[in-house]
């Protein structure tokens, strides 16, 4: 049986720059009318068919997105609401723990079992990471349900508990604080550590602090928190956008910190309390190098790798308290306890509670 020949429509013509073209109009995926042009009816007919296929594909994708496509859309919607650092964290977690196991599936295909299986690898991760990924999954599928992309939300009934509980970190004792300050006195992290211990500022608040927010000559000296530091591609960005509304606050400071800040201000050539050699806020890598002055003086075991006969050999060094570093006798191992930037704030808050400060007041420090 002979194949029926497709009948090509007869289209109207228009002149464009003095040249006649055949023209037709179609509706795009947004319902807007667009024009198509061609030199022949046959060419225009092919263009029309191809354009319709593309419109149908776009409409289908909108109605039936894959998990990867909807994650990308959800992140774009969140970009106007959250900070760049938060968005970066969401993007990384989605890529590793949601898109990787579920990305190629259509949203409506995902079942509760698929969600549970995606969460299985996170059972060996931290409780915080498990909670974050669980939250992101629920946000994505609840959003799709509200947009009527899903008839059934597979996250209903999924528990938010899982992962390994974080090891509780105790605040530094008075003796540990004394050892820490003796260790770093005269070294680059000293001022940062003093601010953390005696004002309770977060790392991003310390690194974004400028001298116009440090009031040393008042009857009750204080620090005014008005800026926060973050980095984008290792470059520092300081803005007035704080972590929460309550983060904007004034903090009275003790004499030891007042004296420390007064001494630092006398020699400072920057608007920033903590700055690099050019007076600019520290980049992420610069802060890591500053904090290494603490890390290298710790007795915490550390792993090294060296090549022997073309093979990478791992070996562990376990420093002993009081010893000096083999390659640098000026570095002595004096810290037999862990110290992190956040632990400084934790110590400050703990000391406030021990001093009898009302917990509600402490909540807003």
KOLGULUM-763532 format. One record per residue (C-alpha): residue in three letters; x, y, z. Coordinates in steps of 0.25 Angstrom, whole numbers, padded with zeros to 4 digits, always signed. Last residue first. Layout:
ALAXYZ...
! end
This chain:
UNK+0097+0148+0292UNK+0082+0147+0290UNK+0080+0133+0297UNK+0089+0138+0309UNK+0078+0148+0312UNK+0068+0137+0312UNK+0077+0128+0321UNK+0078+0139+0332UNK+0092+0141+0335UNK+0096+0133+0348UNK+0111+0134+0346UNK+0111+0119+0342UNK+0102+0123+0331UNK+0111+0134+0326UNK+0123+0124+0327UNK+0115+0114+0318UNK+0112+0125+0308UNK+0127+0129+0307UNK+0132+0115+0306UNK+0122+0112+0294UNK+0127+0124+0287UNK+0142+0119+0288UNK+0137+0105+0284UNK+0132+0111+0271UNK+0147+0115+0267UNK+0151+0101+0270UNK+0160+0096+0281UNK+0163+0081+0284UNK+0171+0078+0297UNK+0185+0074+0300UNK+0190+0088+0296UNK+0205+0091+0299UNK+0213+0084+0287UNK+0224+0094+0285UNK+0227+0101+0272UNK+0241+0108+0273UNK+0248+0095+0271UNK+0243+0095+0256UNK+0246+0082+0248UNK+0244+0072+0260UNK+0233+0080+0267UNK+0236+0082+0281UNK+0231+0073+0293UNK+0224+0078+0305UNK+0212+0069+0302UNK+0215+0058+0293UNK+0212+0058+0279UNK+0206+0046+0272UNK+0210+0045+0258UNK+0203+0036+0248UNK+0209+0030+0235UNK+0203+0028+0222UNK+0211+0023+0210UNK+0209+0027+0196UNK+0217+0018+0187UNK+0227+0022+0176UNK+0239+0015+0184UNK+0235+0022+0197UNK+0226+0034+0195UNK+0221+0042+0208UNK+0208+0043+0214UNK+0205+0050+0228UNK+0194+0047+0238UNK+0192+0055+0251UNK+0190+0051+0265UNK+0185+0062+0274UNK+0196+0068+0283UNK+0193+0082+0279UNK+0203+0093+0275UNK+0201+0091+0260UNK+0186+0094+0261UNK+0187+0107+0269UNK+0196+0114+0259UNK+0188+0107+0248UNK+0177+0116+0252UNK+0184+0128+0244UNK+0186+0119+0232UNK+0171+0115+0232UNK+0168+0130+0233UNK+0176+0133+0221UNK+0170+0122+0213UNK+0156+0128+0216UNK+0160+0142+0212UNK+0163+0152+0223UNK+0157+0166+0223UNK+0166+0176+0217UNK+0177+0185+0223UNK+0188+0181+0213UNK+0195+0172+0223UNK+0182+0165+0226UNK+0171+0169+0235UNK+0165+0167+0249UNK+0159+0179+0255UNK+0156+0184+0242UNK+0156+0199+0238UNK+0171+0197+0236UNK+0185+0203+0240UNK+0184+0197+0254UNK+0196+0200+0264UNK+0188+0207+0275UNK+0175+0199+0271UNK+0182+0186+0276UNK+0186+0191+0289UNK+0172+0197+0292UNK+0166+0183+0287UNK+0175+0176+0297UNK+0172+0186+0309UNK+0157+0185+0306UNK+0158+0170+0305UNK+0164+0169+0319UNK+0155+0180+0324UNK+0142+0172+0321UNK+0133+0174+0309UNK+0118+0179+0308UNK+0111+0173+0296UNK+0102+0181+0287UNK+0093+0173+0277UNK+0089+0170+0263UNK+0089+0155+0264UNK+0075+0155+0268UNK+0070+0158+0254UNK+0077+0145+0250UNK+0090+0141+0243UNK+0094+0156+0239UNK+0093+0164+0226UNK+0101+0176+0229UNK+0111+0171+0219UNK+0126+0167+0218UNK+0130+0159+0206UNK+0144+0152+0207UNK+0149+0145+0194UNK+0151+0130+0195UNK+0142+0127+0184UNK+0131+0135+0192UNK+0135+0137+0206UNK+0127+0141+0218UNK+0128+0152+0228UNK+0117+0159+0237UNK+0113+0173+0241UNK+0106+0180+0251UNK+0110+0175+0265UNK+0113+0186+0274UNK+0124+0184+0284UNK+0124+0189+0298UNK+0131+0198+0308UNK+0123+0201+0320UNK+0126+0216+0324UNK+0129+0217+0309UNK+0143+0219+0305UNK+0145+0205+0298UNK+0134+0206+0288UNK+0137+0196+0276UNK+0127+0197+0265UNK+0134+0208+0257UNK+0147+0199+0259UNK+0141+0188+0249UNK+0136+0174+0252UNK+0134+0165+0240UNK+0145+0155+0244UNK+0139+0155+0258UNK+0124+0154+0253UNK+0127+0142+0244UNK+0135+0135+0255UNK+0123+0136+0264UNK+0125+0147+0275UNK+0125+0141+0290UNK+0131+0155+0295UNK+0141+0149+0305UNK+0146+0136+0299UNK+0143+0139+0284UNK+0149+0153+0284UNK+0161+0148+0292UNK+0163+0136+0282UNK+0163+0146+0270UNK+0173+0155+0277UNK+0182+0143+0279UNK+0181+0137+0266UNK+0193+0144+0260UNK+0203+0140+0271UNK+0208+0149+0282UNK+0201+0141+0292UNK+0196+0128+0285UNK+0201+0118+0295UNK+0199+0126+0308UNK+0185+0129+0303UNK+0182+0114+0301UNK+0188+0110+0315UNK+0180+0120+0322UNK+0167+0116+0315UNK+0171+0101+0318UNK+0172+0105+0333UNK+0159+0113+0333UNK+0152+0100+0327UNK+0149+0100+0312UNK+0134+0097+0309UNK+0131+0082+0307UNK+0128+0077+0293UNK+0117+0067+0291UNK+0120+0057+0280UNK+0110+0058+0270UNK+0099+0047+0269UNK+0102+0038+0257UNK+0091+0039+0246UNK+0076+0038+0248UNK+0063+0045+0252UNK+0055+0052+0242UNK+0045+0041+0240UNK+0038+0039+0227UNK+0023+0038+0229UNK+0019+0047+0218UNK+0032+0049+0209UNK+0026+0041+0197UNK+0016+0053+0194UNK+0004+0048+0186UNK-0003+0055+0175UNK+0010+0062+0171UNK+0013+0073+0161UNK+0001+0081+0167UNK+0010+0093+0171UNK+0007+0090+0186UNK+0012+0076+0184UNK+0025+0080+0177UNK+0027+0089+0189UNK+0025+0078+0199UNK+0034+0069+0190UNK+0046+0079+0190UNK+0044+0084+0205UNK+0043+0069+0210UNK+0056+0065+0203UNK+0063+0078+0208UNK+0059+0075+0222UNK+0064+0060+0221UNK+0077+0065+0215UNK+0079+0075+0227UNK+0075+0065+0238UNK+0085+0055+0232UNK+0096+0065+0232UNK+0093+0069+0246UNK+0093+0055+0251UNK+0106+0052+0245UNK+0109+0042+0234UNK+0107+0027+0235UNK+0092+0027+0234UNK+0094+0036+0222UNK+0096+0024+0213UNK+0082+0020+0216UNK+0075+0033+0213UNK+0074+0030+0198UNK+0068+0016+0202UNK+0057+0023+0210UNK+0054+0033+0199UNK+0053+0022+0189UNK+0044+0014+0199UNK+0035+0026+0200UNK+0033+0026+0185UNK+0038+0034+0174UNK+0031+0033+0161UNK+0024+0046+0162UNK+0037+0054+0162UNK+0042+0047+0150UNK+0055+0039+0153UNK+0069+0043+0148UNK+0072+0051+0160UNK+0069+0040+0171UNK+0082+0035+0176UNK+0092+0046+0172UNK+0082+0057+0172UNK+0078+0055+0186UNK+0091+0052+0194UNK+0103+0058+0187UNK+0096+0068+0178UNK+0086+0072+0189UNK+0096+0074+0200UNK+0105+0082+0191UNK+0094+0091+0186UNK+0089+0093+0200UNK+0102+0097+0205UNK+0104+0107+0194UNK+0091+0113+0197UNK+0094+0115+0212UNK+0107+0122+0208UNK+0100+0131+0198UNK+0090+0135+0208UNK+0075+0131+0207UNK+0063+0137+0202UNK+0065+0141+0187UNK+0073+0128+0184UNK+0062+0120+0190UNK+0054+0120+0176UNK+0067+0116+0169UNK+0070+0105+0178UNK+0055+0100+0176UNK+0057+0100+0161UNK+0070+0092+0161UNK+0064+0082+0171UNK+0052+0081+0161UNK+0061+0078+0149UNK+0070+0068+0157UNK+0057+0061+0162UNK+0052+0060+0148UNK+0041+0069+0144UNK+0027+0064+0139UNK+0018+0076+0137UNK+0029+0085+0134UNK+0036+0075+0126UNK+0023+0072+0118UNK+0021+0086+0115UNK+0036+0088+0110UNK+0034+0075+0101UNK+0021+0080+0095UNK+0027+0093+0092UNK+0039+0086+0085UNK+0030+0077+0077UNK+0022+0089+0073UNK+0035+0096+0068UNK+0039+0084+0060UNK+0026+0083+0053UNK+0026+0097+0050UNK+0040+0097+0045UNK+0037+0085+0036UNK+0024+0093+0030UNK+0033+0105+0028UNK+0043+0097+0020UNK+0032+0091+0011UNK+0025+0105+0010UNK+0038+0111+0004UNK+0047+0122+0008UNK+0044+0121+0023UNK+0038+0129+0035UNK+0033+0126+0048UNK+0025+0135+0057UNK+0023+0135+0072UNK+0010+0136+0080UNK+0011+0135+0095UNK+0005+0123+0103UNK+0017+0121+0112UNK+0021+0108+0104UNK+0020+0115+0091UNK+0008+0118+0083UNK+0009+0117+0068UNK+0010+0127+0056UNK+0012+0125+0041UNK+0020+0132+0031UNK+0025+0129+0016UNK+0036+0139+0013UNK+0038+0150+0002UNK+0051+0158+0002UNK+0051+0173+0002UNK+0057+0174+0016UNK+0046+0164+0021UNK+0033+0164+0012UNK+0022+0155+0017UNK+0015+0142+0011UNK+0003+0134+0015UNK+0004+0119+0017UNK-0001+0108+0008UNK-0001+0095+0016UNK+0007+0083+0012UNK+0000+0070+0010UNK+0007+0058+0015UNK+0007+0048+0004UNK+0000+0035+0008UNK+0009+0023+0007UNK+0006+0013-0004UNK+0000+0000+0000
! end
